[in-house]
């Protein structure tokens, strides 16, 4: 096994561990913002996985997928925070029981 192969294996393990941490944060919460942070972490890590796979195979065919996935992750985050910004103090939200 070459040094580059070991390095690539370490990168893959670290990225899959980051996806696991993001899934844990997404499922565990405890607030909606924590879940959104987990979603962002998963999105960014999947983009990194695709880029590492693209570099490992020497192919640039996945760049469009990376751009689309990055854009969708960004737009999802912006739309969700826009929604949260427009909630009034009397509106129901997902974290109402945790504030009291």
PDB file as gemmi writes it, atoms N, CA and C in Angstrom:
CRYST1    1.000    1.000    1.000  90.00  90.00  90.00 P 1                      
ATOM      1  N   UNK A   1       0.846  -1.170   0.000  1.00  0.00           N  
ATOM      2  CA  UNK A   1       0.000   0.000   0.000  1.00  0.00           C  
ATOM      3  C   UNK A   1       0.894   1.237   0.000  1.00  0.00           C  
ATOM      4  N   UNK A   2       0.601   2.141  -0.893  1.00  0.00           N  
ATOM      5  CA  UNK A   2       1.411   3.352  -1.030  1.00  0.00           C  
ATOM      6  C   UNK A   2       0.965   4.402  -0.009  1.00  0.00           C  
ATOM      7  N   UNK A   3       1.807   5.395   0.177  1.00  0.00           N  
ATOM      8  CA  UNK A   3       1.515   6.473   1.124  1.00  0.00           C  
ATOM      9  C   UNK A   3       0.247   7.228   0.722  1.00  0.00           C  
ATOM     10  N   UNK A   4       0.054   7.449  -0.582  1.00  0.00           N  
ATOM     11  CA  UNK A   4      -1.139   8.154  -1.057  1.00  0.00           C  
ATOM     12  C   UNK A   4      -2.399   7.349  -0.772  1.00  0.00           C  
ATOM     13  N   UNK A   5      -2.314   6.021  -0.863  1.00  0.00           N  
ATOM     14  CA  UNK A   5      -3.471   5.178  -0.562  1.00  0.00           C  
ATOM     15  C   UNK A   5      -3.843   5.249   0.915  1.00  0.00           C  
ATOM     16  N   UNK A   6      -2.845   5.268   1.768  1.00  0.00           N  
ATOM     17  CA  UNK A   6      -3.099   5.388   3.206  1.00  0.00           C  
ATOM     18  C   UNK A   6      -3.717   6.748   3.510  1.00  0.00           C  
ATOM     19  N   UNK A   7      -3.199   7.784   2.886  1.00  0.00           N  
ATOM     20  CA  UNK A   7      -3.762   9.121   3.075  1.00  0.00           C  
ATOM     21  C   UNK A   7      -5.205   9.202   2.611  1.00  0.00           C  
ATOM     22  N   UNK A   8      -5.503   8.582   1.481  1.00  0.00           N  
ATOM     23  CA  UNK A   8      -6.873   8.585   0.969  1.00  0.00           C  
ATOM     24  C   UNK A   8      -7.801   7.811   1.907  1.00  0.00           C  
ATOM     25  N   UNK A   9      -7.310   6.714   2.455  1.00  0.00           N  
ATOM     26  CA  UNK A   9      -8.104   5.932   3.404  1.00  0.00           C  
ATOM     27  C   UNK A   9      -8.397   6.737   4.664  1.00  0.00           C  
ATOM     28  N   UNK A  10      -7.412   7.466   5.155  1.00  0.00           N  
ATOM     29  CA  UNK A  10      -7.610   8.304   6.340  1.00  0.00           C  
ATOM     30  C   UNK A  10      -8.647   9.387   6.052  1.00  0.00           C  
ATOM     31  N   UNK A  11      -8.583   9.978   4.874  1.00  0.00           N  
ATOM     32  CA  UNK A  11      -9.553  11.014   4.498  1.00  0.00           C  
ATOM     33  C   UNK A  11     -10.961  10.432   4.434  1.00  0.00           C  
ATOM     34  N   UNK A  12     -11.102   9.257   3.818  1.00  0.00           N  
ATOM     35  CA  UNK A  12     -12.423   8.623   3.719  1.00  0.00           C  
ATOM     36  C   UNK A  12     -12.992   8.323   5.101  1.00  0.00           C  
ATOM     37  N   UNK A  13     -12.167   7.783   5.990  1.00  0.00           N  
ATOM     38  CA  UNK A  13     -12.631   7.455   7.340  1.00  0.00           C  
ATOM     39  C   UNK A  13     -13.050   8.723   8.078  1.00  0.00           C  
ATOM     40  N   UNK A  14     -12.268   9.787   7.955  1.00  0.00           N  
ATOM     41  CA  UNK A  14     -12.603  11.050   8.627  1.00  0.00           C  
ATOM     42  C   UNK A  14     -13.907  11.629   8.086  1.00  0.00           C  
ATOM     43  N   UNK A  15     -14.110  11.559   6.777  1.00  0.00           N  
ATOM     44  CA  UNK A  15     -15.339  12.107   6.204  1.00  0.00           C  
ATOM     45  C   UNK A  15     -16.564  11.284   6.597  1.00  0.00           C  
ATOM     46  N   UNK A  16     -16.419   9.964   6.628  1.00  0.00           N  
ATOM     47  CA  UNK A  16     -17.550   9.150   7.074  1.00  0.00           C  
ATOM     48  C   UNK A  16     -17.831   9.345   8.559  1.00  0.00           C  
ATOM     49  N   UNK A  17     -16.809   9.599   9.354  1.00  0.00           N  
ATOM     50  CA  UNK A  17     -17.018   9.926  10.766  1.00  0.00           C  
ATOM     51  C   UNK A  17     -17.752  11.260  10.896  1.00  0.00           C  
ATOM     52  N   UNK A  18     -17.427  12.214  10.034  1.00  0.00           N  
ATOM     53  CA  UNK A  18     -18.122  13.506  10.051  1.00  0.00           C  
ATOM     54  C   UNK A  18     -19.586  13.340   9.655  1.00  0.00           C  
ATOM     55  N   UNK A  19     -19.861  12.455   8.699  1.00  0.00           N  
ATOM     56  CA  UNK A  19     -21.260  12.189   8.336  1.00  0.00           C  
ATOM     57  C   UNK A  19     -21.988  11.557   9.523  1.00  0.00           C  
ATOM     58  N   UNK A  20     -21.322  10.652  10.221  1.00  0.00           N  
ATOM     59  CA  UNK A  20     -21.928  10.050  11.409  1.00  0.00           C  
ATOM     60  C   UNK A  20     -22.231  11.087  12.481  1.00  0.00           C  
ATOM     61  N   UNK A  21     -21.310  12.012  12.691  1.00  0.00           N  
ATOM     62  CA  UNK A  21     -21.548  13.081  13.667  1.00  0.00           C  
ATOM     63  C   UNK A  21     -22.696  13.979  13.225  1.00  0.00           C  
ATOM     64  N   UNK A  22     -22.774  14.261  11.931  1.00  0.00           N  
ATOM     65  CA  UNK A  22     -23.881  15.069  11.420  1.00  0.00           C  
ATOM     66  C   UNK A  22     -25.219  14.365  11.568  1.00  0.00           C  
ATOM     67  N   UNK A  23     -25.248  13.057  11.307  1.00  0.00           N  
ATOM     68  CA  UNK A  23     -26.488  12.292  11.490  1.00  0.00           C  
ATOM     69  C   UNK A  23     -26.897  12.254  12.960  1.00  0.00           C  
ATOM     70  N   UNK A  24     -25.901  12.141  13.849  1.00  0.00           N  
ATOM     71  CA  UNK A  24     -26.203  12.160  15.271  1.00  0.00           C  
ATOM     72  C   UNK A  24     -26.803  13.508  15.676  1.00  0.00           C  
ATOM     73  N   UNK A  25     -26.207  14.597  15.197  1.00  0.00           N  
ATOM     74  CA  UNK A  25     -26.713  15.931  15.527  1.00  0.00           C  
ATOM     75  C   UNK A  25     -28.091  16.153  14.908  1.00  0.00           C  
ATOM     76  N   UNK A  26     -28.306  15.633  13.704  1.00  0.00           N  
ATOM     77  CA  UNK A  26     -29.598  15.767  13.030  1.00  0.00           C  
ATOM     78  C   UNK A  26     -30.688  15.026  13.790  1.00  0.00           C  
ATOM     79  N   UNK A  27     -30.387  13.861  14.286  1.00  0.00           N  
ATOM     80  CA  UNK A  27     -31.394  13.079  14.986  1.00  0.00           C  
ATOM     81  C   UNK A  27     -31.565  13.448  16.439  1.00  0.00           C  
ATOM     82  N   UNK A  28     -30.520  13.919  17.062  1.00  0.00           N  
ATOM     83  CA  UNK A  28     -30.524  14.158  18.493  1.00  0.00           C  
ATOM     84  C   UNK A  28     -31.039  15.550  18.862  1.00  0.00           C  
ATOM     85  N   UNK A  29     -30.775  16.531  18.025  1.00  0.00           N  
ATOM     86  CA  UNK A  29     -31.247  17.882  18.307  1.00  0.00           C  
ATOM     87  C   UNK A  29     -30.343  18.603  19.280  1.00  0.00           C  
ATOM     88  N   UNK A  30     -30.782  19.160  20.335  1.00  0.00           N  
ATOM     89  CA  UNK A  30     -32.135  19.188  20.872  1.00  0.00           C  
ATOM     90  C   UNK A  30     -33.001  20.294  20.283  1.00  0.00           C  
ATOM     91  N   UNK A  31     -32.422  21.259  19.607  1.00  0.00           N  
ATOM     92  CA  UNK A  31     -33.228  22.333  19.024  1.00  0.00           C  
ATOM     93  C   UNK A  31     -33.246  22.202  17.508  1.00  0.00           C  
ATOM     94  N   UNK A  32     -34.131  22.961  16.904  1.00  0.00           N  
ATOM     95  CA  UNK A  32     -34.239  22.955  15.450  1.00  0.00           C  
ATOM     96  C   UNK A  32     -32.959  23.481  14.810  1.00  0.00           C  
ATOM     97  N   UNK A  33     -32.342  24.460  15.430  1.00  0.00           N  
ATOM     98  CA  UNK A  33     -31.096  24.993  14.875  1.00  0.00           C  
ATOM     99  C   UNK A  33     -29.975  23.956  14.921  1.00  0.00           C  
ATOM    100  N   UNK A  34     -29.956  23.122  15.953  1.00  0.00           N  
ATOM    101  CA  UNK A  34     -28.973  22.036  16.002  1.00  0.00           C  
ATOM    102  C   UNK A  34     -29.207  21.042  14.873  1.00  0.00           C  
ATOM    103  N   UNK A  35     -30.459  20.756  14.598  1.00  0.00           N  
ATOM    104  CA  UNK A  35     -30.769  19.840  13.497  1.00  0.00           C  
ATOM    105  C   UNK A  35     -30.368  20.444  12.154  1.00  0.00           C  
ATOM    106  N   UNK A  36     -30.557  21.731  12.013  1.00  0.00           N  
ATOM    107  CA  UNK A  36     -30.148  22.392  10.768  1.00  0.00           C  
ATOM    108  C   UNK A  36     -28.628  22.374  10.633  1.00  0.00           C  
ATOM    109  N   UNK A  37     -27.931  22.522  11.729  1.00  0.00           N  
ATOM    110  CA  UNK A  37     -26.473  22.429  11.718  1.00  0.00           C  
ATOM    111  C   UNK A  37     -26.025  21.034  11.289  1.00  0.00           C  
ATOM    112  N   UNK A  38     -26.721  20.007  11.769  1.00  0.00           N  
ATOM    113  CA  UNK A  38     -26.417  18.644  11.353  1.00  0.00           C  
ATOM    114  C   UNK A  38     -26.657  18.436   9.873  1.00  0.00           C  
ATOM    115  N   UNK A  39     -27.740  19.010   9.357  1.00  0.00           N  
ATOM    116  CA  UNK A  39     -28.020  18.907   7.924  1.00  0.00           C  
ATOM    117  C   UNK A  39     -26.931  19.586   7.103  1.00  0.00           C  
ATOM    118  N   UNK A  40     -26.515  20.757   7.528  1.00  0.00           N  
ATOM    119  CA  UNK A  40     -25.435  21.467   6.825  1.00  0.00           C  
ATOM    120  C   UNK A  40     -24.134  20.674   6.863  1.00  0.00           C  
ATOM    121  N   UNK A  41     -23.845  20.078   7.999  1.00  0.00           N  
ATOM    122  CA  UNK A  41     -22.618  19.291   8.119  1.00  0.00           C  
ATOM    123  C   UNK A  41     -22.644  18.090   7.177  1.00  0.00           C  
ATOM    124  N   UNK A  42     -23.784  17.433   7.081  1.00  0.00           N  
ATOM    125  CA  UNK A  42     -23.909  16.292   6.172  1.00  0.00           C  
ATOM    126  C   UNK A  42     -23.748  16.743   4.730  1.00  0.00           C  
ATOM    127  N   UNK A  43     -24.379  17.848   4.368  1.00  0.00           N  
ATOM    128  CA  UNK A  43     -24.289  18.347   2.994  1.00  0.00           C  
ATOM    129  C   UNK A  43     -22.846  18.687   2.625  1.00  0.00           C  
ATOM    130  N   UNK A  44     -22.163  19.399   3.491  1.00  0.00           N  
ATOM    131  CA  UNK A  44     -20.777  19.786   3.223  1.00  0.00           C  
ATOM    132  C   UNK A  44     -19.873  18.557   3.142  1.00  0.00           C  
ATOM    133  N   UNK A  45     -20.118  17.582   4.004  1.00  0.00           N  
ATOM    134  CA  UNK A  45     -19.291  16.378   3.996  1.00  0.00           C  
ATOM    135  C   UNK A  45     -19.530  15.532   2.754  1.00  0.00           C  
ATOM    136  N   UNK A  46     -20.779  15.458   2.293  1.00  0.00           N  
ATOM    137  CA  UNK A  46     -21.055  14.716   1.055  1.00  0.00           C  
ATOM    138  C   UNK A  46     -20.372  15.399  -0.127  1.00  0.00           C  
ATOM    139  N   UNK A  47     -20.385  16.718  -0.155  1.00  0.00           N  
ATOM    140  CA  UNK A  47     -19.667  17.444  -1.208  1.00  0.00           C  
ATOM    141  C   UNK A  47     -18.175  17.107  -1.145  1.00  0.00           C  
ATOM    142  N   UNK A  48     -17.619  17.080   0.058  1.00  0.00           N  
ATOM    143  CA  UNK A  48     -16.199  16.733   0.204  1.00  0.00           C  
ATOM    144  C   UNK A  48     -15.931  15.298  -0.240  1.00  0.00           C  
ATOM    145  N   UNK A  49     -16.845  14.376   0.071  1.00  0.00           N  
ATOM    146  CA  UNK A  49     -16.683  12.989  -0.370  1.00  0.00           C  
ATOM    147  C   UNK A  49     -16.668  12.883  -1.887  1.00  0.00           C  
ATOM    148  N   UNK A  50     -17.559  13.607  -2.541  1.00  0.00           N  
ATOM    149  CA  UNK A  50     -17.599  13.577  -4.007  1.00  0.00           C  
ATOM    150  C   UNK A  50     -16.319  14.169  -4.582  1.00  0.00           C  
ATOM    151  N   UNK A  51     -15.826  15.244  -3.988  1.00  0.00           N  
ATOM    152  CA  UNK A  51     -14.579  15.840  -4.472  1.00  0.00           C  
ATOM    153  C   UNK A  51     -13.382  14.911  -4.262  1.00  0.00           C  
ATOM    154  N   UNK A  52     -13.334  14.225  -3.129  1.00  0.00           N  
ATOM    155  CA  UNK A  52     -12.248  13.276  -2.880  1.00  0.00           C  
ATOM    156  C   UNK A  52     -12.345  12.105  -3.854  1.00  0.00           C  
ATOM    157  N   UNK A  53     -13.553  11.619  -4.099  1.00  0.00           N  
ATOM    158  CA  UNK A  53     -13.730  10.536  -5.065  1.00  0.00           C  
ATOM    159  C   UNK A  53     -13.311  10.985  -6.458  1.00  0.00           C  
ATOM    160  N   UNK A  54     -13.662  12.213  -6.805  1.00  0.00           N  
ATOM    161  CA  UNK A  54     -13.275  12.752  -8.109  1.00  0.00           C  
ATOM    162  C   UNK A  54     -11.755  12.851  -8.226  1.00  0.00           C  
ATOM    163  N   UNK A  55     -11.105  13.280  -7.166  1.00  0.00           N  
ATOM    164  CA  UNK A  55      -9.643  13.369  -7.184  1.00  0.00           C  
ATOM    165  C   UNK A  55      -9.004  11.985  -7.227  1.00  0.00           C  
ATOM    166  N   UNK A  56      -9.602  11.024  -6.530  1.00  0.00           N  
ATOM    167  CA  UNK A  56      -9.035   9.673  -6.499  1.00  0.00           C  
ATOM    168  C   UNK A  56      -9.146   8.983  -7.850  1.00  0.00           C  
ATOM    169  N   UNK A  57     -10.231   9.242  -8.569  1.00  0.00           N  
ATOM    170  CA  UNK A  57     -10.418   8.609  -9.875  1.00  0.00           C  
ATOM    171  C   UNK A  57      -9.802   9.421 -10.996  1.00  0.00           C  
ATOM    172  N   UNK A  58      -9.418  10.652 -10.712  1.00  0.00           N  
ATOM    173  CA  UNK A  58      -8.832  11.505 -11.743  1.00  0.00           C  
ATOM    174  C   UNK A  58      -9.844  11.996 -12.752  1.00  0.00           C  
ATOM    175  N   UNK A  59     -11.098  12.057 -12.341  1.00  0.00           N  
ATOM    176  CA  UNK A  59     -12.172  12.452 -13.244  1.00  0.00           C  
ATOM    177  C   UNK A  59     -12.780  13.772 -12.783  1.00  0.00           C  
ATOM    178  N   UNK A  60     -13.125  14.611 -13.736  1.00  0.00           N  
ATOM    179  CA  UNK A  60     -13.777  15.883 -13.418  1.00  0.00           C  
ATOM    180  C   UNK A  60     -15.261  15.839 -13.764  1.00  0.00           C  
ATOM    181  N   UNK A  61     -15.798  14.641 -13.915  1.00  0.00           N  
ATOM    182  CA  UNK A  61     -17.196  14.493 -14.312  1.00  0.00           C  
ATOM    183  C   UNK A  61     -18.178  14.819 -13.197  1.00  0.00           C  
ATOM    184  N   UNK A  62     -17.718  14.931 -11.978  1.00  0.00           N  
ATOM    185  CA  UNK A  62     -18.609  15.116 -10.839  1.00  0.00           C  
ATOM    186  C   UNK A  62     -18.729  16.572 -10.401  1.00  0.00           C  
ATOM    187  N   UNK A  63     -18.092  17.469 -11.096  1.00  0.00           N  
ATOM    188  CA  UNK A  63     -18.094  18.877 -10.691  1.00  0.00           C  
ATOM    189  C   UNK A  63     -19.504  19.467 -10.760  1.00  0.00           C  
ATOM    190  N   UNK A  64     -20.280  19.096 -11.769  1.00  0.00           N  
ATOM    191  CA  UNK A  64     -21.646  19.607 -11.874  1.00  0.00           C  
ATOM    192  C   UNK A  64     -22.486  19.159 -10.687  1.00  0.00           C  
ATOM    193  N   UNK A  65     -22.306  17.900 -10.300  1.00  0.00           N  
ATOM    194  CA  UNK A  65     -23.037  17.381  -9.142  1.00  0.00           C  
ATOM    195  C   UNK A  65     -22.650  18.135  -7.874  1.00  0.00           C  
ATOM    196  N   UNK A  66     -21.383  18.433  -7.724  1.00  0.00           N  
ATOM    197  CA  UNK A  66     -20.910  19.181  -6.556  1.00  0.00           C  
ATOM    198  C   UNK A  66     -21.527  20.577  -6.532  1.00  0.00           C  
ATOM    199  N   UNK A  67     -21.565  21.234  -7.681  1.00  0.00           N  
ATOM    200  CA  UNK A  67     -22.154  22.576  -7.741  1.00  0.00           C  
ATOM    201  C   UNK A  67     -23.643  22.553  -7.415  1.00  0.00           C  
ATOM    202  N   UNK A  68     -24.362  21.573  -7.952  1.00  0.00           N  
ATOM    203  CA  UNK A  68     -25.802  21.477  -7.686  1.00  0.00           C  
ATOM    204  C   UNK A  68     -26.054  21.166  -6.215  1.00  0.00           C  
ATOM    205  N   UNK A  69     -25.323  20.224  -5.662  1.00  0.00           N  
ATOM    206  CA  UNK A  69     -25.505  19.861  -4.259  1.00  0.00           C  
ATOM    207  C   UNK A  69     -25.147  21.019  -3.330  1.00  0.00           C  
ATOM    208  N   UNK A  70     -24.098  21.739  -3.635  1.00  0.00           N  
ATOM    209  CA  UNK A  70     -23.719  22.901  -2.823  1.00  0.00           C  
ATOM    210  C   UNK A  70     -24.786  23.982  -2.889  1.00  0.00           C  
ATOM    211  N   UNK A  71     -25.285  24.238  -4.082  1.00  0.00           N  
ATOM    212  CA  UNK A  71     -26.337  25.244  -4.238  1.00  0.00           C  
ATOM    213  C   UNK A  71     -27.609  24.870  -3.512  1.00  0.00           C  
ATOM    214  N   UNK A  72     -28.013  23.598  -3.608  1.00  0.00           N  
ATOM    215  CA  UNK A  72     -29.221  23.164  -2.905  1.00  0.00           C  
ATOM    216  C   UNK A  72     -29.048  23.228  -1.393  1.00  0.00           C  
ATOM    217  N   UNK A  73     -27.887  22.858  -0.906  1.00  0.00           N  
ATOM    218  CA  UNK A  73     -27.637  22.962   0.530  1.00  0.00           C  
ATOM    219  C   UNK A  73     -27.697  24.396   1.019  1.00  0.00           C  
ATOM    220  N   UNK A  74     -27.111  25.297   0.252  1.00  0.00           N  
ATOM    221  CA  UNK A  74     -27.129  26.711   0.619  1.00  0.00           C  
ATOM    222  C   UNK A  74     -28.551  27.268   0.585  1.00  0.00           C  
ATOM    223  N   UNK A  75     -29.287  26.983  -0.490  1.00  0.00           N  
ATOM    224  CA  UNK A  75     -30.651  27.503  -0.609  1.00  0.00           C  
ATOM    225  C   UNK A  75     -31.579  26.930   0.456  1.00  0.00           C  
ATOM    226  N   UNK A  76     -31.389  25.679   0.813  1.00  0.00           N  
ATOM    227  CA  UNK A  76     -32.191  25.083   1.877  1.00  0.00           C  
ATOM    228  C   UNK A  76     -31.934  25.786   3.204  1.00  0.00           C  
ATOM    229  N   UNK A  77     -30.699  26.061   3.502  1.00  0.00           N  
ATOM    230  CA  UNK A  77     -30.359  26.749   4.742  1.00  0.00           C  
ATOM    231  C   UNK A  77     -30.923  28.162   4.768  1.00  0.00           C  
ATOM    232  N   UNK A  78     -30.767  28.883   3.684  1.00  0.00           N  
ATOM    233  CA  UNK A  78     -31.280  30.254   3.621  1.00  0.00           C  
ATOM    234  C   UNK A  78     -32.796  30.267   3.739  1.00  0.00           C  
ATOM    235  N   UNK A  79     -33.477  29.360   3.051  1.00  0.00           N  
ATOM    236  CA  UNK A  79     -34.940  29.323   3.107  1.00  0.00           C  
ATOM    237  C   UNK A  79     -35.426  28.983   4.511  1.00  0.00           C  
ATOM    238  N   UNK A  80     -34.762  28.069   5.172  1.00  0.00           N  
ATOM    239  CA  UNK A  80     -35.186  27.691   6.512  1.00  0.00           C  
ATOM    240  C   UNK A  80     -34.976  28.836   7.505  1.00  0.00           C  
ATOM    241  N   UNK A  81     -33.849  29.507   7.433  1.00  0.00           N  
ATOM    242  CA  UNK A  81     -33.615  30.623   8.342  1.00  0.00           C  
ATOM    243  C   UNK A  81     -34.505  31.817   8.010  1.00  0.00           C  
ATOM    244  N   UNK A  82     -34.874  31.974   6.752  1.00  0.00           N  
ATOM    245  CA  UNK A  82     -35.838  33.013   6.376  1.00  0.00           C  
ATOM    246  C   UNK A  82     -37.187  32.712   7.027  1.00  0.00           C  
ATOM    247  N   UNK A  83     -37.578  31.441   6.998  1.00  0.00           N  
ATOM    248  CA  UNK A  83     -38.821  31.032   7.647  1.00  0.00           C  
ATOM    249  C   UNK A  83     -38.755  31.291   9.150  1.00  0.00           C  
ATOM    250  N   UNK A  84     -37.665  30.917   9.789  1.00  0.00           N  
ATOM    251  CA  UNK A  84     -37.541  31.127  11.231  1.00  0.00           C  
ATOM    252  C   UNK A  84     -37.514  32.605  11.594  1.00  0.00           C  
ATOM    253  N   UNK A  85     -36.956  33.429  10.730  1.00  0.00           N  
ATOM    254  CA  UNK A  85     -36.862  34.856  10.991  1.00  0.00           C  
ATOM    255  C   UNK A  85     -38.241  35.515  11.023  1.00  0.00           C  
ATOM    256  N   UNK A  86     -39.179  34.963  10.269  1.00  0.00           N  
ATOM    257  CA  UNK A  86     -40.499  35.568  10.181  1.00  0.00           C  
ATOM    258  C   UNK A  86     -41.505  34.979  11.161  1.00  0.00           C  
ATOM    259  N   UNK A  87     -41.072  34.133  12.065  1.00  0.00           N  
ATOM    260  CA  UNK A  87     -41.965  33.641  13.101  1.00  0.00           C  
ATOM    261  C   UNK A  87     -42.133  34.720  14.164  1.00  0.00           C  
ATOM    262  N   UNK A  88     -43.355  34.941  14.556  1.00  0.00           N  
ATOM    263  CA  UNK A  88     -43.627  35.903  15.607  1.00  0.00           C  
ATOM    264  C   UNK A  88     -43.506  35.257  16.973  1.00  0.00           C  
ATOM    265  N   UNK A  89     -43.577  36.068  18.033  1.00  0.00           N  
ATOM    266  CA  UNK A  89     -43.450  35.502  19.380  1.00  0.00           C  
ATOM    267  C   UNK A  89     -44.610  34.580  19.745  1.00  0.00           C  
ATOM    268  N   UNK A  90     -45.768  34.740  19.106  1.00  0.00           N  
ATOM    269  CA  UNK A  90     -46.923  33.910  19.431  1.00  0.00           C  
ATOM    270  C   UNK A  90     -47.098  32.736  18.474  1.00  0.00           C  
ATOM    271  N   UNK A  91     -46.271  32.652  17.452  1.00  0.00           N  
ATOM    272  CA  UNK A  91     -46.384  31.562  16.483  1.00  0.00           C  
ATOM    273  C   UNK A  91     -45.842  30.265  17.069  1.00  0.00           C  
ATOM    274  N   UNK A  92     -46.431  29.180  16.589  1.00  0.00           N  
ATOM    275  CA  UNK A  92     -45.916  27.869  16.986  1.00  0.00           C  
ATOM    276  C   UNK A  92     -44.633  27.587  16.226  1.00  0.00           C  
ATOM    277  N   UNK A  93     -43.659  27.081  16.913  1.00  0.00           N  
ATOM    278  CA  UNK A  93     -42.454  26.606  16.250  1.00  0.00           C  
ATOM    279  C   UNK A  93     -42.032  25.294  16.900  1.00  0.00           C  
ATOM    280  N   UNK A  94     -41.002  24.703  16.405  1.00  0.00           N  
ATOM    281  CA  UNK A  94     -40.619  23.372  16.849  1.00  0.00           C  
ATOM    282  C   UNK A  94     -39.981  23.362  18.227  1.00  0.00           C  
ATOM    283  N   UNK A  95     -39.493  24.481  18.683  1.00  0.00           N  
ATOM    284  CA  UNK A  95     -38.761  24.523  19.943  1.00  0.00           C  
ATOM    285  C   UNK A  95     -39.529  25.220  21.057  1.00  0.00           C  
ATOM    286  N   UNK A  96     -40.828  25.347  20.924  1.00  0.00           N  
ATOM    287  CA  UNK A  96     -41.604  26.089  21.913  1.00  0.00           C  
ATOM    288  C   UNK A  96     -41.557  25.414  23.279  1.00  0.00           C  
ATOM    289  N   UNK A  97     -41.573  24.092  23.325  1.00  0.00           N  
ATOM    290  CA  UNK A  97     -41.581  23.400  24.614  1.00  0.00           C  
ATOM    291  C   UNK A  97     -40.235  23.481  25.320  1.00  0.00           C  
ATOM    292  N   UNK A  98     -39.174  23.747  24.565  1.00  0.00           N  
ATOM    293  CA  UNK A  98     -37.849  23.776  25.164  1.00  0.00           C  
ATOM    294  C   UNK A  98     -37.488  25.152  25.717  1.00  0.00           C  
ATOM    295  N   UNK A  99     -38.224  26.181  25.319  1.00  0.00           N  
ATOM    296  CA  UNK A  99     -37.933  27.527  25.804  1.00  0.00           C  
ATOM    297  C   UNK A  99     -38.507  27.773  27.184  1.00  0.00           C  
ATOM    298  N   UNK A 100     -39.580  27.082  27.536  1.00  0.00           N  
ATOM    299  CA  UNK A 100     -40.226  27.354  28.822  1.00  0.00           C  
ATOM    300  C   UNK A 100     -39.600  26.597  29.959  1.00  0.00           C  
TER     301      UNK A 100                                                      
END                                                                             
